[in-house]
């Protein structure tokens, strides 16, 4: 999929009446949304909707340059009516840990594994704003960035799979978003999302 354009739409859930400025002062990652793609322009749009379609697992071809997601954030912060902007979380990025499996090569009825599992940790930067009182927003970022995909391609090449073999590498990502809240650092709950890198599935 060509990652030429991103349109990020934000939505907030309005509170009815007056609520107390209470809550557990955090935010959560609910899921990774399924994008809407314009057939003519290739523009990718993520609409923050709790009831919208989402991915429970990702698939990407090893020849893809990277793998990105649109994570749906929800605020657990509460604010009194009229003071919502003072209780908005300004998301600035995420810390990501990837558990990368060995390479599985399937040729006929034979399965061979090579390489060793490894852990890769890094941070990504992006901007989003999550309003209080159950507000939701989307953050778009690379969960498997360019340099990590290049390293995994090298790992697959070292396994020397036959041309007609199916190749699988399982990547389990753990993402913790972070941002600014009243001048203080705030972290989301951690979100685990599995991605299969394989030549048998299309890139999303």
C-alpha positions in Angstrom: 0.0 0.0 0.0 1.4 3.4 -0.9 1.9 5.5 2.1 1.6 8.8 0.2 -0.9 10.7 2.3 -2.3 10.5 5.8 -5.5 12.2 6.9 -6.0 12.1 10.6 -9.4 12.7 11.9 -10.1 13.4 15.6 -13.3 12.9 17.5 -14.2 13.6 21.0 -17.1 12.2 23.0 -19.1 15.1 24.5 -20.0 14.8 28.1 -23.6 15.4 29.1 -24.1 17.6 32.1 -21.4 18.5 34.6 -18.9 15.8 35.6 -16.3 16.0 38.4 -12.7 16.5 37.4 -11.8 13.0 38.5 -10.6 9.9 36.8 -7.4 7.8 36.9 -5.5 10.4 34.8 -4.4 8.1 32.1 -5.3 7.0 28.6 -5.5 3.6 26.8 -4.9 2.2 23.4 -8.1 0.4 22.4 -7.1 -1.2 19.1 -5.5 -0.6 15.7 -8.1 0.7 13.2 -8.7 -0.5 9.7 -8.0 2.4 7.4 -10.2 3.8 4.6 -8.3 4.1 1.3 -9.4 6.4 -1.5 -9.1 4.3 -4.7 -8.3 7.4 -6.9 -5.8 9.3 -4.7 -4.5 6.5 -2.5 -5.2 8.7 0.5 -5.3 6.8 3.8 -7.8 8.0 6.4 -8.3 6.7 10.0 -11.6 7.7 11.6 -11.7 7.3 15.4 -14.7 5.2 16.1 -15.0 2.7 18.9 -17.5 0.7 16.9 -15.4 0.7 13.6 -13.5 -2.2 12.1 -10.1 -3.0 13.6 -7.2 -5.4 13.1 -6.6 -8.1 15.7 -3.4 -9.1 13.9 -1.2 -7.6 11.2 0.3 -9.2 8.1 3.0 -7.7 5.9 5.2 -8.9 3.0 8.9 -8.9 3.8 9.5 -6.7 0.7 7.4 -3.9 2.2 9.5 -1.0 3.4 7.7 -0.7 6.8 4.5 -1.5 8.7 2.4 1.3 10.1 -0.8 1.4 12.2 -3.5 3.8 13.3 -4.0 3.3 17.0 -7.2 4.4 18.7 -6.6 6.3 21.9 -9.2 6.9 24.6 -8.8 9.3 27.6 -9.7 8.2 31.1 -9.4 11.8 32.3 -12.5 13.6 33.4 -13.2 17.4 33.3 -16.0 19.7 34.2 -18.0 21.1 31.4 -16.4 24.0 29.7 -12.9 23.2 30.8 -12.2 20.2 28.6 -9.2 21.9 26.8 -7.4 22.2 30.1 -7.6 18.4 30.6 -6.6 17.3 27.1 -3.7 14.8 26.7 -1.2 15.8 24.1 0.3 12.6 22.8 3.9 12.9 21.6 4.9 9.4 20.6 5.4 5.9 21.8 7.9 3.4 23.1 7.8 0.1 21.3 9.3 -3.3 22.1 9.4 -5.9 19.4 9.8 -9.6 20.1 11.1 -11.0 16.8 10.9 -14.8 16.3 13.3 -17.1 14.4 12.7 -17.5 10.6 10.3 -20.4 9.7 10.8 -21.7 6.2 8.0 -24.1 4.9 8.9 -26.1 1.8 6.5 -28.9 1.0 5.9 -30.8 4.2 9.3 -29.7 5.7 9.5 -26.8 8.2 12.9 -25.4 9.1 13.7 -22.8 11.6 16.9 -20.6 11.6 18.2 -17.6 13.4 17.6 -16.7 17.0 14.7 -14.8 18.6 15.6 -11.2 19.5 14.1 -8.1 21.2 14.3 -4.7 19.5 13.3 -1.5 21.4 12.9 2.0 20.0 10.8 5.1 20.2 8.6 6.8 17.5 7.4 10.4 17.4 3.9 11.5 16.3 1.3 14.0 17.5 -2.3 13.5 18.6 -4.6 15.1 21.1 -7.1 13.2 23.3 -9.9 15.2 24.9 -11.2 14.2 28.4 -14.5 12.5 29.3 -13.9 9.5 27.1 -12.6 11.4 24.1 -10.9 9.4 21.4 -8.2 10.2 18.8 -5.9 8.4 16.3 -2.2 8.2 16.3 -0.4 7.0 13.1 3.1 5.6 13.4 5.4 2.8 12.3 5.2 -0.2 14.5 7.9 -1.9 12.3 10.0 1.0 10.9 12.2 1.0 7.8 15.4 -0.1 9.5 13.8 -2.9 11.4 12.1 -4.3 8.2 15.5 -4.1 6.5 17.1 -6.1 9.4 14.4 -8.7 9.2 14.9 -9.0 5.4 18.5 -9.7 6.1 17.5 -12.4 8.6 15.3 -14.0 6.0 18.1 -13.9 3.4 20.5 -15.6 5.8 18.0 -18.5 6.1 18.5 -19.0 2.3 14.9 -20.2 1.7 14.1 -21.9 -1.6 12.4 -19.8 -4.2 9.1 -21.6 -3.8 9.1 -21.8 0.0 6.8 -20.0 2.4 8.5 -17.8 4.9 7.2 -16.6 8.3 8.6 -14.3 11.0 6.4 -13.5 13.9 6.7 -10.1 15.5 4.9 -9.3 18.8 4.9 -5.5 19.4 4.2 -4.0 22.8 3.4 -0.2 22.5 3.2 2.3 25.3 2.2 5.8 24.1 3.4 8.9 26.0 2.5 12.6 26.1 2.1 15.8 28.0 -0.6 16.4 30.6 -0.5 19.7 32.6 3.3 19.8 32.0 3.8 16.3 33.3 4.7 13.1 31.4 1.8 10.7 31.0 1.9 7.1 29.7 -0.8 5.0 28.2 -1.5 1.4 29.2 0.6 -1.0 27.1 -0.9 -2.5 24.0 0.2 -5.8 22.5 -0.2 -6.4 18.8 1.1 -9.4 16.7 2.4 -9.0 13.2 3.3 -11.8 10.8 5.9 -11.1 8.2 5.3 -13.6 5.4 5.5 -13.9 1.6 2.1 -15.6 1.6 0.0 -12.5 2.6 -0.5 -9.0 1.1 0.8 -5.9 2.8 -1.7 -3.7 4.7 
